[in-house]
Amino acid sequence: MPTDDSRPATKAALLDAAARLLAQRPPTEIPGRTLAAEAGVNYGLVHYFGGKDQIFAEAYEHLVRRFVDEITVFGTQVPDVRHIVEREDVWRAAANLAIDSEWAARYGAASSPIVEVFGRLVASRRPDAGPPERKARVAAVLSILLGWAMFEPLVTRGAGLEAGAGEDALSRLSMRVQEIVGADGGVVR
């Protein structure tokens, strides 16, 4: 058992390791011993801090909260897509959790802070839109962002874009996101 002085550092090491691992593969494919090894701690500490599922859930929550804090700095301005998609760790972790049916069955589809932020953004930009339209716009934006973050190399190669053309494609995606959300110009960078 860690000492009182080492508990925060040990838990932080486990949460950081869990976030790194979630960006690589789904949680049900990550043994607790792998988590402990990645964190550089004794395997028994995984159980001491609630077990691997609890640690993965907390790690994802921390990862998403930091991301949400980064993008809400812009208030009701739509942040530049580049700023959003550069956080590949968040998108990969979200994708790995989404494709893990065992995890989803256990923990359900709780509302995501990322969905909430974009929901508020769309609502502030499109106050006359009804809930179904707002939800559809949020889904479209998140699909674009997740798709680009996960598949940009494949998409640019598959589309036959030359080196450096991905930046132009990202600029065009950014404009589409602005249109979907309802931004009236002024991309925040």
N, C-alpha and C positions, 0 to 999 in steps of 0.2 A: 504494500500500500504506500502511495506517495506521502511525503510529509506535508504538513499544512503549507509550508513555503513552496513546495514544488507542484502542488495541485494545479494552479492556473497554467503553469508552463507545460505540464504534462497534457492537460486537456487541450491546450492550444496546439500542441504538436499533433495530437490525434485528430483534431478538427482540420488542421492544415493538410495532413496526410489524406484524410477522407476526401477533402475537396479535390486534391490532385488526382486521387484514384477515380473519383466519380467522373472526372473529365476523360478518363481512359476507357471505362467500361461500366456496365450496370452493376448496382450494389449486390445483387444476388450472385454475381460472378466473382465477388471479392471476399475471400475468406478473412475471418477476424485476425488470423495470424499474419496475413499479408498487410492488413491495416496496421497492426502493431509494428511489424518490421519497417514499413514505410515511415512510421512516426518515430522509430528508434526507441520504442518502449517495450516493456515486458507484456506478453499476451494477456496476462491476468488483469492488466489495467484497462483493457478494452471492456471487460465485464464490470470492473469497478466503476467505470463512467457510463454504465447503462447498457452496454452491449453494442455490437457493431451497427445494428439498425438505428438505434438512438443516436449514435455518433454521426452516421451518414445523414440522418434527418437534420440534426443540428448544423452540420457542416454545410449542407445545401441552403438551409435557412440563412446562415451567416453570409454565404457567398452571394445569395440573391439580395439580401439587405444591403450589403456594400454596393452592389451594382445599382440597386434602386436609388441609394443615396447619391451615387455618381450622376445618374441621369435626371434626378429630380432637382438638382442644383439649377437646372435651366428653367424651373417653374413651369409656366404654360407654353414655353417655347419648345418646339420639337428639336431635340438634339440632332446633330449631324449623324447620319447612319454610320459613318466611319468610327465615331466615338463608341457607338453601340456594338457594332460587330467585332471590334477589336478585342472584346472580352470573350474570346473563344472558350475559355474555361467555363463560363456561365452557361453558354449555349450547349456545349458538349455535355455538361452535367445534366442539364434539363433534358436533353435528348436521351441520355442513358437512363434517366429515371422514367421517362415517358415510355421507352420501349421495354422496360422491365415489368412484365405483366404480374409477376409475383409481388413485386414491390407495390404496384398500383392497386392490386387486390387487397393488400394489407393496409395501405395508408390512404387509399382513395385519391380522388382528384380535388384536393383542397385548392382553394383559390390561391393563385400565385400573386405575389406582390408585383411582379413584372406586368401581369395582366391588369392588375388594379391601376398601376401607374398609367399604362396606355389607355385604359378605360376612362380615367379622369381626364387625360389629355384630349381624347376624342370628344368627350362630353363638353369640355370647355371650348373646343374649336367648332363643334357642330351641335349647338344647344337645341336646334329644332329636330335633330335626328332622333328617332325612337330607339328604344333599347335593342331591338333586333338589328337595326342598321349599325348602331354603335358596336355591338358585339361582332358583327361581320367585319367591320373595319379593323377592329383590334385583332381579330383572327388573321386577316389578310396581312397586316403589318408584321405580326409575330411570325407568320409563315415565311415572309420575305426575309426577315432578319435572321431567323434560324436557318433557313435554306442557304443564305449567303455565307453565314458564319461556318456552317458545316461543309458546304460543297463548293466554295469559291474556286479552289484549284481545278476541280473536276468540271465545273461549269465553264470556266474560261478556256480550258483546254478543249472541252467538248464542242464549244461554240467556235473554236478556231481563232480565238482572240490572240493577238500577238503579245509579247511581253510588254507590260505597262498598260495594256488596254483594259485590264481589270479595274484600274483606277477610274477610267471613263465609265465602265459599266457600274461601278459603285456610285459614282456621281448621279447616274441616271436612276439607279435604285433609290437613292436619297430623294430625288425629285418625286418619284412615285410614292414613297412613304409620306412625303409632305402633302401630296395631293389626297391620299387616302385619309390621313388624319384631319386634313382641312386647314393646314397651315396657310396663313396669308402672307407668305414670304418670310424672309429672315431666318435662315437656318442658323442655329447656334453652333458654333465650333469650339 
